[in-house]
Amino acid sequence: MKQIINTPNAPAPIGPYNQAVLIGNTLYTSGQIALHPETMELVMDSIEAETKQVMENLKAVLAATDMTFEHVVKTSIFISDMHNFAKINAVYGEYFDEATAPARETVEVANLPKFVNVEISMIAVK
């Protein structure tokens, strides 16, 4: 049976979806963008600040189910410009131990919601 996960510590959904769905011990997060959860304003000062906000939003969703980045087994990263890959990757890497980092793909796309530069989703298992 699926359990809907929503926390006030991450941005409220901006469409007909939830922040995450927990099925058994597996958590599927929706893609997060750099919306600040309290103000719902985009954090776009730099690609690093934007990526950090995305990761902090994901951290809050994971915490809502007593999980951490150590539980993440798969991530999907969508970026609007592959030239930002190294900067995004550097911030993303701060949240994982490289030896046990999850599987991942990074895909350049034409546009993302609210025309942000990065969106990330995760699958985590407890």
Backbone torsions as a table, in degrees:
resi	resn	phi	psi	omega
1	MET	NA	134.7	-178.3
2	LYS	-85.3	144.4	177.9
3	GLN	-117.3	126.1	179.4
4	ILE	-79.5	132.6	-179.3
5	ILE	-115.1	123.9	172.9
6	ASN	-142.3	134.2	178.5
7	THR	-130.3	143.1	176.4
8	PRO	-70.8	-8.9	-179.0
9	ASN	-83.8	-1.4	174.9
10	ALA	-128.7	160.6	-177.9
11	PRO	-60.2	141.1	175.1
12	ALA	-65.0	144.9	177.6
13	PRO	-56.4	145.0	179.2
14	ILE	-106.9	23.2	180.0
15	GLY	-166.4	-170.3	-178.2
16	PRO	-81.1	68.6	178.0
17	TYR	-153.4	171.7	176.7
18	ASN	-115.5	164.4	-179.4
19	GLN	-63.0	-34.6	-179.5
20	ALA	-164.3	163.7	174.2
21	VAL	-130.8	129.7	177.6
22	LEU	-105.6	124.3	176.0
23	ILE	-124.6	111.9	-174.7
24	GLY	62.6	-120.7	179.0
25	ASN	-107.0	16.3	-178.8
26	THR	-112.4	128.0	-179.5
27	LEU	-108.7	129.4	176.1
28	TYR	-113.7	113.6	180.0
29	THR	-91.2	150.1	168.6
30	SER	-75.0	161.4	176.0
31	GLY	-63.6	137.5	177.5
32	GLN	-109.3	139.7	172.0
33	ILE	-115.4	-180.0	-171.3
34	ALA	-84.2	45.6	172.5
35	LEU	-81.6	131.2	175.4
36	HIS	-75.4	127.7	-173.4
37	PRO	-63.0	-29.0	-178.1
38	GLU	-82.3	-37.6	-174.5
39	THR	-104.1	-17.8	-174.2
40	MET	58.9	24.1	174.0
41	GLU	-95.6	146.3	177.9
42	LEU	-72.8	138.9	173.9
43	VAL	-98.5	101.8	-172.9
44	MET	-128.9	26.3	-177.7
45	ASP	-61.4	-36.2	178.3
46	SER	-158.8	166.0	177.7
47	ILE	-65.5	-31.5	177.1
48	GLU	-67.4	-45.1	178.7
49	ALA	-64.6	-39.5	178.7
50	GLU	-62.9	-47.4	180.0
51	THR	-63.7	-40.8	178.4
52	LYS	-60.1	-42.8	179.1
53	GLN	-63.5	-40.8	176.9
54	VAL	-59.0	-46.8	-178.5
55	MET	-66.9	-37.6	177.2
56	GLU	-66.2	-36.6	176.3
57	ASN	-63.9	-43.4	178.4
58	LEU	-65.7	-38.8	177.0
59	LYS	-57.7	-41.8	179.5
60	ALA	-66.7	-39.2	178.3
61	VAL	-66.2	-44.1	176.9
62	LEU	-59.9	-44.4	-178.6
63	ALA	-61.7	-29.4	179.6
64	ALA	-63.4	-17.3	177.3
65	THR	-118.7	23.0	-179.5
66	ASP	56.6	38.7	175.3
67	MET	-116.7	163.9	176.5
68	THR	-131.8	-178.6	177.6
69	PHE	-63.6	-20.1	176.4
70	GLU	-64.7	-22.8	-180.0
71	HIS	-85.2	-11.5	-174.9
72	VAL	-73.1	128.2	179.7
73	VAL	-109.9	-17.0	-176.4
74	LYS	-155.3	135.6	172.8
75	THR	-129.1	153.1	173.4
76	SER	-125.3	124.5	-179.5
77	ILE	-116.2	127.1	177.4
78	PHE	-115.4	126.0	-179.0
79	ILE	-129.1	150.7	-177.1
80	SER	-86.9	-15.1	-178.5
81	ASP	-149.4	113.9	-177.8
82	MET	-62.3	-17.5	175.9
83	HIS	-65.1	-19.1	177.6
84	ASN	-87.7	-1.1	-173.8
85	PHE	-52.7	-50.5	-175.3
86	ALA	-61.6	-41.6	-179.6
87	LYS	-68.4	-42.5	177.2
88	ILE	-62.9	-45.5	-178.4
89	ASN	-61.5	-37.7	179.8
90	ALA	-63.7	-44.6	178.5
91	VAL	-68.0	-47.8	178.8
92	TYR	-53.9	-43.4	-177.7
93	GLY	-63.6	-22.5	177.7
94	GLU	-66.9	-17.3	-175.9
95	TYR	-98.0	-4.6	-176.9
96	PHE	-131.8	150.5	169.0
97	ASP	-84.0	121.7	-174.3
98	GLU	-56.0	-34.8	-178.0
99	ALA	-66.9	-26.5	-177.6
100	THR	-122.5	19.0	-178.9
101	ALA	-60.3	152.0	-178.6
102	PRO	-73.9	167.4	169.1
103	ALA	-66.4	157.0	-174.0
104	ARG	-163.1	152.0	164.1
105	GLU	-129.8	150.4	175.4
106	THR	-126.3	125.0	-173.5
107	VAL	-127.6	132.8	172.8
108	GLU	-85.1	132.9	-179.0
109	VAL	-126.1	160.7	-177.9
110	ALA	-67.8	-45.0	-179.0
111	ASN	-148.4	154.8	176.1
112	LEU	-126.5	165.3	179.4
113	PRO	-52.5	138.6	179.8
114	LYS	58.4	17.3	178.4
115	PHE	57.2	37.3	175.9
116	VAL	-74.5	175.4	-178.1
117	ASN	-98.2	-19.3	-176.3
118	VAL	-150.3	141.9	173.8
119	GLU	-139.8	136.5	-178.4
120	ILE	-133.4	137.1	172.3
121	SER	-123.9	161.3	-175.9
122	MET	-141.9	156.6	167.4
123	ILE	-121.8	128.8	-179.2
124	ALA	-128.8	148.6	179.7
125	VAL	-129.8	131.1	-179.6
126	LYS	-96.6	NA	NA
